[in-house]
Amino acid sequence: MNDKERFVNVLKFKNVDRIPNIEIGTWPQTMENWIKEGLPEEANDSALIRGSNYFNLDGVEMCDIDSWFPYPKFKEKLISEDERCIIFTDEIGRTRKALKVGAVNDSRLCMDQYIDFPVKDKKSFLIHKKYYEGNFNKRYPENWNKLKDYYNNTDRPLMLFDTLNERFGYYAILRSWIGTEELSYMFYDNPSLIYEICEFLTEWVINLLDKAVKEVKFDYIGFDEDIAFKTGPLVSPDMFKKFFLPGYKKVTEFLRLNGINISMVGTDGNFDLLIPLFLEAGVNMFQPVEVAAGMDPVKLRKKYGKSFSMLGGIDKREISKGEKEINNELKKLIPVIDNGGYIPTIDHAIPPDISLKNFKYYLKIKSEILG
C-alpha cells in the first residue's frame, strides 16, 4: 500500500496496513530552538506536512493555486515605525500594526493588529473584485504543464490548495477584505452585499479550479476558514446557512463531479455548532481539531459517528510538558485511531515551547501506536 492509498483509505474509514504519520508544521521560532538543541541544519524545514526523512514523517503533496491574493498584489508600504512597531499596508490592501520583536522569517510571536480594510461598501467591493477577475492562468504555478504530470504520477496524497499558504474560504476571504468587526455588523446592516460577494466568490472559485480538476486527479481539497474562537464560532449557524451554505454546496458538488470526494475545512477554535451545516455543505473532513477550544476527537466521534474524518486533535500543551503527559495524551486517542477516519497530529503548527527532546519522544510513542 503506498502513501496515497493509505491516506485516502484512512479518511474513508477503510482498512490500511498502518496509519499515516504526519505533522502539520512548526513555527519558525520552534526550528530556531531545535537547532540550538541539536537539530541538524539540513533538517531545518518547518513544512513538516511535506514529509521529513529526519523525523521519519510521511508527507502530502500540495498544489498551490492562488485563491487568496488580489492580482496583481498590492505593494507593501511602510506608513510609520518606532522602536517597537511598524504600521504598513499589506498585499491585500489592509493596514496593519506589527511588533518588530520576535520576528523570524516574517513570522511573529503574536498576531498583528488590523487597522483598516479595502472593502467597506458596494462601491469599494466593485473596485476590489476587479483584482480577482481576468486571466486565471496567472494564478497557477508558472511550470504548471510540468507540475501536472508530476502530480498525476505521484504516489503521495495530493491536496488541491496549500496549507502553508492562505487559501479559499468564504468567511476567511470576507474577513480579509472587510475585517472581523466590520463584517459582523455587515451581516445585519448590509446583507445584500454579503450575498453578492458570496455569489461572486462561488462563481469565481469554480472558474478558477475548472482547469486544475480537469487536468489533475486530486485526492482532496483544503478550504481555510478559521471561523471560530475558543468557545464558539464567529458566525451563528443561521448566518452560515444564509450566506455560506448555498455556495459551499455548489463548490463541493462541482468538486465531486470532478472526482474530489474529500473536502477538508481548516479552522481553529470551537466550531461544533457549525458541524451539521458543514456536513450539509458537503464538507467531510476537519483540521486541526483544536483541543484547547474543546474540540476533543474522542467526544466528536461519539457525537457524530463516522460522518466526517479528522486530522489533528493532539493537545500541543500536553506535548510540551514531558513523557508522562505525552503518553497519557496519545493513549486516550487510541480508540479513535482504531476506529478509522482519523490521522493524529499536533493540533496546529508546533509552538516554541515544545522541545526537540519532547517532540522526538512524542513521535516515538505515536509511531508505535500507528503501527
N, C-alpha and C positions, 0 to 999 in steps of 0.2 A: 504494500500500500504506500503510495507516495504522499508527499505533504499536502497536495491539493485534495486528493481523495480523503485523506484523514481529516482535514479541516472541515470540508463540506459535510462529510458524514456525521461528524460530531454535532454540527449545528442543526442537522436534520434528524437528530436522535437515532442515528443508525449505528451499527456496530463498527468498531475500529480496533486496530491492533494496539494502539495507545492514544492517549490524549495529547494534542499538540502542546508543546512547551513554549509559550510566547510571553513576552513582556512588551508593554506599550512604549516605554522610553524613559528617559531621565531628564531632570533639569540640567542645564549646562553646569550649574554650580555643584551638582552632585558628582559629575565627572571630574571636575576640578579636585574635589575632596578625595575621590577614589584614586586619582593619580598620585596624590600625596601619600595615600595609604598603600601604594604599591601596584596599582593597575598599570600594565604596560601602555605606553603611548599609542601603540598600534591598535589597541582595543578601545581607544577613546572615541566611541561613537554613541551619541545619545539616542540615535534612531534604532533602538533595540528591536522594534517591531519588524524591521527588515531582516532580523536574524543576527546571530553572533557566534562565531566559532569559539571565541574565548570563553563565553559563558554557556556554550552548548545549547543555544536557543534556536528554535525554529523561527522562520520568518514568513512574511507575506510580501507579495509584490503589490505596488500601488500605482495607479495611473493618475498622474496629476494633470487634470484638465481644469483650467482656471474658471471656477464658478463663483468667484468672490469679489475680485477687484474690478474697478472700472477700467476701461481700456480706451485710451492709454491711462495708466495710473497717474494720479496727481503727484506732483513733485513734492517731496517732504520739504517743509520750510520752517526754519527756526524763527520763532517770534520773539522769545526772550529767554534769558537764563540768569541764574545766580549760582552761588557755590553749591547749592543743594539740588536744584531742579532745573529742568528745561520745559518750555512751553513751545509746542510745534504743531503744524498741520501734517497729517499723515497721508498715505497713498490713497485713502478712500475719500479724503476731504474733511476728516474730523479734526477738531482741535483738542490736543491732549496735554496734560501736565505729567511729567515723569521724573522720578528720582534718578539722579546720576549714580548714587551709591549702590553697589551690589550688582551692577550690570555686567553680564558675561554673555558675549555673542548675541547682543541685542535682547537678552532675556534679563528681566529684573526680578528681584525677590518679592515685589509687591505689584499689584495692578496699578496702571496709570489712572489718573483722574480724567474723565472725559468731559470736556467743557462745551463743545459745540458740534453740530452735525449738519450734513449738507441738505437733508430733506426736512422741510418744515410744513409744507403745504403742497397743493396740487401743482402750482407753478414750478416750484423747486424740484418736485418729482419728475415732471416732464423734461426738465433740463438734465437731471441726473441720470435718468434712464437711457438717454442717448449714448452714454458711455458704455452701455451694456448691449446696445444694438449693433448690427453690422456684421462683419466677417467673422464667423465663429472659428474659422481655421486658425486665426491668430491666438486663440485661447488653447490650442493644442500644442504639445511639445513640438519643437522645430523638426526633430527627427522622427516624426510620427510614423512614416512609412516603414522605417526600420524597426521602431519600437513595437508596432502592432504585430509584426512577425514574431518577435521575441515573446510578446505577451501570449500569443496563440499557441506557443510551443513550450511554455514554462510548466513545470510540474509542481509549482508552488501556488497556493491560493492567490487569486488576483482580485483586488478590490478596485472598483471604479471610484475615483477621487483618492485623496491622500490625507491620512490622518495627521501628517506632520505639517500640513498647511490648512488655512481656513478653507471651508468648503460649504456647499449649498445647504441651506435650511431656511424655512420660511421665517421663523422668529429670529434666527441669528442674523439674517440679512436685514430684516426690518429694523432690528435694534442697532445694527451698524450704520444704517442710513439715518435713523431718526433719534436714537438714544432711548435708554430704558424708561426713564421718567416720562419723556415726551410721548413715547409710544403708548405707555399706559393710559395717558389722557386721550390720545388719538383714537384708541379703540372705542371710546364713548363719544368724543366730540366730533370725530370725522370718520365714521365707519365706512362711508362710501369710498374714501381714498384708500383705506386699508384693503377693501375688496378689490379695487382697481390695481393696486400694487401686487396683490397676491395672484390675480389673474394674469398680470404681465409676467410674473416670475414663473408661473406654471408653464405658459407657452414658451417662455424664453429657455428654461432648463431642458424641456423636451426637445426643442430645436437644437440646443447646444449638444445634447448627448446622442442625437439621432445617428450621427456618423460613427461615433465610438461603438455603440451597441450593435451596429450592423457590420462592423469590421473586426470586432474583437469579442471573444467569448469571456465574459466576466463571471466570477463566482458570486460576488455580492457587491453591494453599493454601500457607502458610508455617508449618511447625512450628518450634519453638525448643527445641533440646535442650542445646547446649553440653556435649556428653557426652565431651569428650576434652581432654587436656592436650598438651604439646609433643611427647611421644614415644609416645603411645598413648591408647586410650580409658580412661575412668574405670570402665567395667564390662567384664567379659570377654564374648566372643561367647556363651559358654554362658549367662551371666546375661541378656544381651539376648534370647536365644532363649527362655529360660524365662519371663521376666517381661514383656517388651515386645512381642515378635513377634506373639502372638495378638491383642493389642489393636490394634496398627498395621494388621494385615490386615483387621480388621473395619472400622476407620475409613476406610482407603483404598478398600475395596470400597464402603462407603456413599457416599463421595465420587464414585467412578466412576459409580455408578448414578444420581448426580445431576449428571453432566456435567463433573466436575472430574477431568481426566486427568493433571494435573501436580501432584505432591506434592513440595514442597521441604522439606528439613531444613536449618536453620541451626545450625552448630556450629563453634566454633573448634577448634584442636588437630588432632592426627593421629588420624583415625577410620578409617584404611584397613582395619583388621581387621574393622570392623563393616559395611563397604560391602556385601558379599554378603548380609548379613542385612537391611540396609535395602532392598536391591533385592527380596528375597523378601517384605518387608513392604509393597511397593507404592510405596516412595519412588523417584523417578526424577530428582531434581534436588538439588544441594547448593550451599551458600553459607556462608561467603565463601571457602573453599578457601585456608586459611592457609599461605603459602609457608614462613614461619619454622618451621612444625611439620612440614615435609617433604611437604606436600600440593601437589605440582607438577602443574599441569594437563597438561603435556606427558606426564609419566610416567603419570598417571592414565588419559589417553586411550589410551596404548599398552597399558596393562594391562587396561582394562575395555572398550575399544572405545566403541561408541555406546549402551551400556546405561543411561547417565544423562547429563543436561546439567549445566552448571556456570555459576555467576555469581560472579565474584571472581577470585582467582588471580594478582593483580599484587602483587608484593612491595613493601609500603609502605616498607620500609627503603631500597630502591633508589631510590624516587621522591624521597626526602629528600636524596639525595646531589648530583645535578646532571644536566646534559644527557646526558653520555656514558652514565651508568648508566641513565637513563630510556630512551634509545634501545635499549640492549642488552636491558633487561628486556622491552620491548614487542616487539622483533624476534624474540626466541625463542618468543613465543606465536603468531606468525603462522600456523604450520601448524595449531594447534588452532582458531584463529579461522576459518581457511578450511575446516576440516573440519566446521564446524557444531556446534550444541548447546552453544555457549559464548558468554557475554556477559562480556567482560573488564571488571573493576572493581578498584580497590584493595581488598586483602583485609581489609576491615573499615572502620569509621569512620576518617576521615583524622586522624592524630595531629598534635599541635602542632609537631613537628619538620619537617613538610613546609611549606615556604614557599609563599606565594602565587605567586611567580615560578616555582618548580618545578612547582607544580600546573598553572599555565596552560600551561607548556611541555609537560608530560605530556599534557594534554588536546589540545593542538595535534597532537602526533605520533599520539596514539591516534585522533583524528578522521580523520587521513589514512589510517591503516590500516583503519579501519572503513568507509571509503568515504562 
